[in-house]
Amino acid sequence: MNKESIINEKLSLIEWSISLRSISNELWFKSFLAGSWGTADVISHFISWDQFMIKNRIPYILKGKSFPKISVDVESINKGAINYARSGITKEELINKFISVRKELVSFIDAIPAKKFDQPFPGKEPMTLIEYFVRMVHHDLKHKEQILSFLKTEVHS
């Protein structure tokens, strides 16, 4: 994978998210399993982590600096995403927010010089930007597959 393919993968999720506008509100909020997330929660989760990267990762990558020493409370970020998804925001508004934030993230990724993608970057563990962003792409795809599997079983049940 290279910079262009990472950007394309990140953008492809926008196109896919648009297709979610057609699912019912009942399915939009329905948990995949008892006590688990629903589709709305995952889309909000994408927003939260894209915003985290925009604020706490990309600026430092662009400047060639180490990430700030901040405590990353994954559970708190994920809980905030679920609360946001269920705050009364409509499906349309949440999808539009995701599209807007994802486009912003992609524009930041696009601003990173291609030659930096093969170089190690400062972080907890040594890795290249390609490796870092490939992990993010796999994270997106894991959640996309989770939603697709859920919707497939719901439509056929």
One Martini backbone bead per residue (centre of mass of N, CA, C, O) as a GRO file, in nm:
protein
  157
    1MET     BB    1   0.100   0.034   0.018
    2ASN     BB    2   0.019   0.373  -0.041
    3LYS     BB    3  -0.078   0.686  -0.026
    4GLU     BB    4  -0.301   0.663  -0.244
    5SER     BB    5  -0.441   0.405  -0.126
    6ILE     BB    6  -0.509   0.525   0.145
    7ILE     BB    7  -0.686   0.752   0.043
    8ASN     BB    8  -0.887   0.571  -0.110
    9GLU     BB    9  -0.982   0.412   0.137
   10LYS     BB   10  -1.084   0.654   0.299
   11LEU     BB   11  -1.289   0.748   0.073
   12SER     BB   12  -1.461   0.487   0.041
   13LEU     BB   13  -1.620   0.527   0.309
   14ILE     BB   14  -1.792   0.753   0.211
   15GLU     BB   15  -1.950   0.611  -0.009
   16TRP     BB   16  -2.061   0.392   0.178
   17SER     BB   17  -2.208   0.576   0.387
   18ILE     BB   18  -2.429   0.674   0.193
   19SER     BB   19  -2.580   0.393   0.186
   20LEU     BB   20  -2.691   0.421   0.491
   21ARG     BB   21  -2.940   0.610   0.441
   22SER     BB   22  -3.141   0.353   0.369
   23ILE     BB   23  -3.167   0.275   0.645
   24SER     BB   24  -3.323   0.223   0.913
   25ASN     BB   25  -3.352   0.350   1.225
   26GLU     BB   26  -3.360   0.083   1.367
   27LEU     BB   27  -3.090  -0.026   1.243
   28TRP     BB   28  -2.903   0.213   1.311
   29PHE     BB   29  -2.939   0.145   1.644
   30LYS     BB   30  -2.891  -0.145   1.637
   31SER     BB   31  -2.750  -0.395   1.783
   32PHE     BB   32  -2.553  -0.651   1.699
   33LEU     BB   33  -2.547  -0.711   2.002
   34ALA     BB   34  -2.586  -0.750   2.311
   35GLY     BB   35  -2.430  -0.454   2.422
   36SER     BB   36  -2.359  -0.331   2.153
   37TRP     BB   37  -2.307  -0.191   1.877
   38GLY     BB   38  -2.401   0.023   1.621
   39THR     BB   39  -2.392   0.192   1.337
   40ALA     BB   40  -2.392   0.475   1.462
   41ASP     BB   41  -2.151   0.422   1.652
   42VAL     BB   42  -1.938   0.370   1.432
   43ILE     BB   43  -1.954   0.639   1.286
   44SER     BB   44  -1.880   0.801   1.541
   45HIS     BB   45  -1.609   0.660   1.585
   46PHE     BB   46  -1.476   0.767   1.332
   47ILE     BB   47  -1.492   1.061   1.407
   48SER     BB   48  -1.330   1.057   1.671
   49TRP     BB   49  -1.062   0.937   1.542
   50ASP     BB   50  -1.020   1.146   1.326
   51GLN     BB   51  -1.000   1.385   1.522
   52PHE     BB   52  -0.760   1.278   1.676
   53MET     BB   53  -0.565   1.276   1.435
   54ILE     BB   54  -0.590   1.576   1.361
   55LYS     BB   55  -0.491   1.678   1.650
   56ASN     BB   56  -0.263   1.429   1.761
   57ARG     BB   57  -0.094   1.354   1.476
   58ILE     BB   58  -0.061   1.506   1.202
   59PRO     BB   59   0.090   1.767   1.294
   60TYR     BB   60   0.344   1.600   1.385
   61ILE     BB   61   0.409   1.467   1.123
   62LEU     BB   62   0.447   1.729   0.954
   63LYS     BB   63   0.686   1.829   1.170
   64GLY     BB   64   0.854   1.579   1.287
   65LYS     BB   65   0.718   1.505   1.560
   66SER     BB   66   0.635   1.408   1.848
   67PHE     BB   67   0.406   1.298   2.026
   68PRO     BB   68   0.211   1.375   2.259
   69LYS     BB   69   0.186   1.350   2.612
   70ILE     BB   70  -0.095   1.162   2.622
   71SER     BB   71  -0.386   1.041   2.738
   72VAL     BB   72  -0.540   0.751   2.598
   73ASP     BB   73  -0.891   0.706   2.625
   74VAL     BB   74  -1.060   0.480   2.464
   75GLU     BB   75  -1.323   0.444   2.624
   76SER     BB   76  -1.400   0.745   2.629
   77ILE     BB   77  -1.411   0.792   2.326
   78ASN     BB   78  -1.622   0.569   2.266
   79LYS     BB   79  -1.842   0.676   2.456
   80GLY     BB   80  -1.869   0.952   2.321
   81ALA     BB   81  -1.963   0.838   2.050
   82ILE     BB   82  -2.221   0.707   2.149
   83ASN     BB   83  -2.348   0.959   2.272
   84TYR     BB   84  -2.358   1.115   2.006
   85ALA     BB   85  -2.531   0.910   1.838
   86ARG     BB   86  -2.761   0.942   2.095
   87SER     BB   87  -2.833   1.275   2.107
   88GLY     BB   88  -3.031   1.332   1.831
   89ILE     BB   89  -2.893   1.280   1.592
   90THR     BB   90  -2.913   1.227   1.277
   91LYS     BB   91  -2.829   1.026   1.030
   92GLU     BB   92  -2.759   1.248   0.827
   93GLU     BB   93  -2.579   1.417   1.017
   94LEU     BB   94  -2.372   1.195   1.083
   95ILE     BB   95  -2.280   1.135   0.797
   96ASN     BB   96  -2.196   1.426   0.728
   97LYS     BB   97  -1.984   1.447   0.950
   98PHE     BB   98  -1.808   1.219   0.855
   99ILE     BB   99  -1.745   1.330   0.576
  100SER     BB  100  -1.611   1.591   0.671
  101VAL     BB  101  -1.388   1.466   0.854
  102ARG     BB  102  -1.265   1.273   0.645
  103LYS     BB  103  -1.180   1.491   0.443
  104GLU     BB  104  -0.992   1.633   0.637
  105LEU     BB  105  -0.803   1.397   0.686
  106VAL     BB  106  -0.720   1.355   0.389
  107SER     BB  107  -0.594   1.634   0.351
  108PHE     BB  108  -0.369   1.581   0.557
  109ILE     BB  109  -0.248   1.331   0.429
  110ASP     BB  110  -0.188   1.471   0.154
  111ALA     BB  111   0.026   1.680   0.293
  112ILE     BB  112   0.207   1.448   0.307
  113PRO     BB  113   0.492   1.353   0.210
  114ALA     BB  114   0.564   1.069   0.042
  115LYS     BB  115   0.854   1.015   0.165
  116LYS     BB  116   0.742   0.973   0.468
  117PHE     BB  117   0.599   0.686   0.444
  118ASP     BB  118   0.892   0.517   0.464
  119GLN     BB  119   0.933   0.643   0.738
  120PRO     BB  120   0.998   0.676   1.039
  121PHE     BB  121   0.808   0.754   1.332
  122PRO     BB  122   0.711   0.902   1.607
  123GLY     BB  123   0.660   0.666   1.879
  124LYS     BB  124   0.613   0.390   2.064
  125GLU     BB  125   0.677   0.253   1.789
  126PRO     BB  126   0.843   0.141   1.530
  127MET     BB  127   0.722   0.306   1.230
  128THR     BB  128   0.562   0.366   0.954
  129LEU     BB  129   0.323   0.538   0.794
  130ILE     BB  130   0.214   0.305   0.641
  131GLU     BB  131   0.165   0.122   0.885
  132TYR     BB  132  -0.022   0.313   1.033
  133PHE     BB  133  -0.241   0.351   0.804
  134VAL     BB  134  -0.304   0.052   0.763
  135ARG     BB  135  -0.428   0.015   1.039
  136MET     BB  136  -0.659   0.218   0.990
  137VAL     BB  137  -0.783   0.072   0.750
  138HIS     BB  138  -0.840  -0.197   0.897
  139HIS     BB  139  -1.029  -0.072   1.099
  140ASP     BB  140  -1.242   0.021   0.902
  141LEU     BB  141  -1.296  -0.260   0.768
  142LYS     BB  142  -1.389  -0.406   1.019
  143HIS     BB  143  -1.641  -0.224   1.066
  144LYS     BB  144  -1.771  -0.257   0.794
  145GLU     BB  145  -1.810  -0.566   0.813
  146GLN     BB  146  -1.986  -0.558   1.061
  147ILE     BB  147  -2.219  -0.406   0.927
  148LEU     BB  148  -2.268  -0.589   0.682
  149SER     BB  149  -2.332  -0.846   0.843
  150PHE     BB  150  -2.568  -0.734   0.998
  151LEU     BB  151  -2.746  -0.645   0.759
  152LYS     BB  152  -2.764  -0.921   0.627
  153THR     BB  153  -2.908  -1.067   0.866
  154GLU     BB  154  -3.152  -0.868   0.887
  155VAL     BB  155  -3.265  -0.905   0.594
  156HIS     BB  156  -3.270  -1.244   0.630
  157SER     BB  157  -3.478  -1.259   0.900
   0.00000   0.00000   0.00000
